[in-house]
Amino acid sequence: MLVVNGLVKRFGGFTAVNNVSFKVEKGEILGLIGPNGSGKSTIFNMLSGTFPPTAGSILFEGQELAGLAPHRTINRGVGRTFQIPRPFKRLTIFENVALAGYYGQGSRSKAKAEEAAEKALAMVGLSTDRQASVDGLGAAGLKKLELAKALATGPKLLLADESLGGLDDKEMDQAADMLRKIRDELGITIIWVEHIMGVLMRVVDRVMVLDHGEKISEGLPSQVSNDPRVVEVYLGTDAVATQAAAAEARR
């Protein structure tokens, strides 16, 4: 479904992503991990059209995405969530999701956008009450709203950006189960950026690890968790989480 070759992104003299290549198969959940500043968000920004690559290609279903504007990327079937939800406060929950639906595949009309919003809200477990305000949403609710907005665009590929941030243990498990449900029931392929490795490793099919803008490991969760290069990167920063993830992946 997705083939990325030699992806590079430079900001002036700084190289944020350096010659990264990978593939994602249809129906797969790929975990994308790495320390802060490793290039995860930059890759998401290039895949979603926010940043044009300095070099490299992004083939999605055989068509080049590199350099397309974000709304064109959405039209092709690539949706994304954001680390920090920023809904329009003057719009209701339903209106926020329906607005996203206008930009999706085949959701240009008001009726189609609203239909997409109804289905997306039901999928993530949020009320479809058209008067419900975003003001009453806590951290978990805002994360669900992000997912609903992305789903309303009708994606074939979902870029899930830190869907567990700010959640407690129970909410993290629920959010992880939701991503699996989206894949299993809707057939949506997912790339998931996350720092909570212990939860991510239980859900994803494969993992790719970045460090200083370069890919240092890729494979099954059990393989990546035991890769000496990955353990070295996380030692001193997240060694406990790395070890816990490795133990979980071996079960």
N, C-alpha and C positions, 0 to 999 in steps of 0.2 A: 504493500500500500504506500509506504513512505520510504524513499531512498535518499539519503543525505550524503553528499560526496564532497570532501575537502572543504568543509565550511570554515570560513575565517571571518572574524570581525575585529577591525582595528578602530580605535578612537585616538586619532592623532598618532603619537608614537607608542601607544599602549595596545597590546594585542590581548583582547578579552577572550577570544576563542581562536584556537590555532589548529587548523587542519583536522577537524572532527568529521568522521564518517560513521554512519550507522544505518540500519534498516529496521523498519517496524512492519510486522506482518498483520494482515487484517484480523481483527478479533483479539489481538494481543494487548496485555497491559505491560508497558515498559516503565520501570522505575528509573528515574534520573536523579542521582545523588552526588554530593560533593560538598566540601566546606564552603562557607560564605566566600564569595568572590571567585568561585571556580568556573563560572561561565554558564550556569544553569539557566538563569533568567535571560541572559543574552541570547542563548539558543532559542528559548521560547519566543523572545521578541522577534527573532529572524523568521521562525516558523510561522508566526501569526501576522507578519507583515509590518510590525512596528519599526524594526530596523532592517534596512537592506544589507545583505552580506557584502563584505569587502571582496570575498572570493568564494567560489564553491557553488554547488547546485542543490536545490531542494525539489525533488520530483515527488509529486503526490498524485497517485493513480496515473502516472505517466506524463503528467503535465508539470511544467516548471512553475514554482511558487516564488522563487527568489525575486525580490523587487516589486512584487504586487502590493498594493495598498491593503490595509487591514480589512476593509469592507469587501474587497475582491477575494481575499483569502477566505473570509467567512462564506461568501457565495460559492466557493469551491468545495466547502464542507469541512473547514477547520474552525473549531470553536475553542475558546479558552476561558479559564477563570483567572482571577488575580489574587495575589497574596492578601492584599488589604481591600476588602469590599468597600466600594464607594457608591451605594445606590443613590438615585435622585430622591432627596428627602421630600420634595413636593409631590412626588408621584406615589401611588399606593404600591404595595407589593406586586399586585397583578399588573399594574401599568408598567412597572420596571421590566417585568419579564416579557410583556407583550411588545414593548419597545424594542427589546433585543430581537424578538421574533420577526420584526419587519426586515431585518438585515439577513435573515436566513434564506436557505434554499426554498424557493416556492412560497415564501411567507410574506410577500409584498402587500397583499391586501389586508385590510383591518380584520376581516373575518378569519383569514388564515393565521394571522399573527396572534389573535386571541385564542384560537383553537390550539396553536402551538404552546401558548402560555398555560392554558388549562392542563394540558398533558404533562408539561414540564413540572409544574407545581405539584401535581398529583404524584409524579415519580419521586420527587425529593421529600414529600411529606409535609409540604407547606399548604396553608389554607388557600382555597381558590376564591375566597370572599373578595369581591372586587373593591371593597372599601377598607380592607385591612391595611394598617399603616406600617411602614418600615420601622417606625420608632420603637415598637415593642419587641423587635428582634434582638436577641442576645448574640453572642459570638457564633454559636452553632446555627442559629437561624440565618445569620448573614452569610455563612458559608453555604448553606442550602440555597439561599437566594442566588449566590454566584453560580452554583451548579445549574439552577433552573434557568437563569439567563442564557448560559452557554447552551443548554439543551434545547431551548426555544429556537435557536438558530438552525437546528436540524443538522448537527455535525455528524460526519462519518469518523472524524478524528477529534478527540477531546484532549486539550492540553490543560491538565489539572495542576495548578500552581499552589503548592503548600495548602492543601485542603484541610490539614489537621492543626494549623497554627492557632493558638489561643483556646484550644478545646481541652476539656478534662479527659481522663482515661476512657470513660464510658462513651463520651461524645466522639472521641477519636476512633474507637472501634465501630461506632455506628457510621461515621463518615467513610471509613475504609470499606465497610460492607456495602455502602451506597455505591461506591465506585465499581465494585464487583458486580452489583446488581445492574448498573447502567451498561456494563459490558455484556453480561449474560442475557439480559432481557431485551435490550435495544440493539445489541450487536455493534456498539460503538467501540472503536479502538481507542486506547488511552495511553498517553505519555504522562507520567505522574512525577512531578518534582516534589521532594519531601525531605525534611530533616529528621523526622521521627522514624528512624530506620526499623525499629523493632516491629512497628505496625505495618510499614510498607512491605517488608520482606515476606509477610504472611499472605499478601494479596497479589503481588506482581508475578509475571511469568519469567521475566528477565530483568537484569539490572545493568545500567551503565554508570560508570563512575568518572567524574571529571575532577581534575586538580590543575589549578593555574591555567585554565582554558584548554587543557588537553585531555583526551580520553586515556585513562590509565588502566581500566578494567571493564570487562563486559562478559556477561554470562548468566547462568542460573543463580538465584539468591545464595544457595549453599556454596557455590564456587566463589562468588565475589566476596562473600563475607569472610572467607578464609584466604583470600589473596593477600600475601604479605605487603604488596604495594598499598592496598586499601587500608589495612590495619595501621601501617606506618603513617598514612595521611591523617587518620583520625586519632592516633595516639596523642595525648596531651590536650585534645580538644573535645573528643566525644568517644573516648576509648570504651567507656562503660556501655554506651549504646551500641557500639560496634560489636563488642563481645556478646551482648544480649541478643543482637540481631543474628549473629552467627549461630548461637545456641538454638534460637528459634527456628532458623532455616534448616538445621540439621534434624529437627524432629520429624 
